[in-house]
């Protein structure tokens, strides 16, 4: 049975177990199940975006604009519901759609304009952040304080629970399942892999790679929009700077999860495990009394080590024939 589990995913699972043992020995409160489940609120936004940035990276692209889309959708949610007076659930839908529109703009410029993904998404990051700041100024609300006054129903999205399970954990599972099915159980997922392996070959095979690439950025934008709404619900106010510190953690969970930055290989299972590793590491170090600045160093170290290890270890290189055959057997 263990032979069917990718070696890197198994390694990540072992790392989670090691984390729980080590941090639990440093502070027994770390073994409190309630504390661990509630800690999902601290990294669920990173995981949500990471699941769909994984799809982008597999195609050979990169999306760093999600950190600004978080702030933009947060502000839009607050403006529409608290300033304009639109129903909160309508405001949420509009905000998430704006996130998808931002992703669509990125995707079109990258896929059809043939502009490098890093340049477009870097420009998008600055653009969307700027728009969010302007919108806050229009609302006559302090940028520092943000837009507050949300209802208890909205706060329940991130802070509530169902049958004792925090909503953050449920959101994590739902978004993981959606991403997993799209990437690993559909023909669309196979097209994503083929586009990342060799875009020209994929086009000769009849795959519209431009649409595939664009769609991954749309999904990434939508996920950033959802993350923005979740963060706003969790923190109780809408601010333009939400997500500003999430860039490195998002890239870390994607790369640490086994997705090659050159494209063609990866999976959301690894991203999910890496998200838990990063989240547990942060709460574990906090419980151990480690300063916040050193937690950032630990995140950076994880990113560097995972990139280096995956690059030099032949066991984790991509086997094209195996992946294609596996997906054909699954009926993709």
ABEGO torsion letter per residue (X at the ends): XAAABBAAAAAAAAAAAAAAAAAAAABAAAABAAAAAAAAAAAAAAAAAAAAAAAAAAAGBBBAAAAAAAAAAAAAAAAAAAAAGBBAAAAAAAAAAAAAAAAAAAAAAAAAAGBBAAAAAAAAAAAAAAAAAAAAAAAGBBAAAEBBGBBAAAAAAAABBBGGBBAAAAAAAAAAAAAAAAAAABAAAAAAAAAAABAAAAAAAGBBAAAAAAAAAAAAAAAAAAAAAAAAAAAGBBBAABGAAAAAAAAAAAAAAGBBAAEGBEBAAAAAAAAAAAAAAAAAAAAAGBBAAAAAAAAAAAAAAAAAAAAABAAABBBAAAAAAAAAAAGX
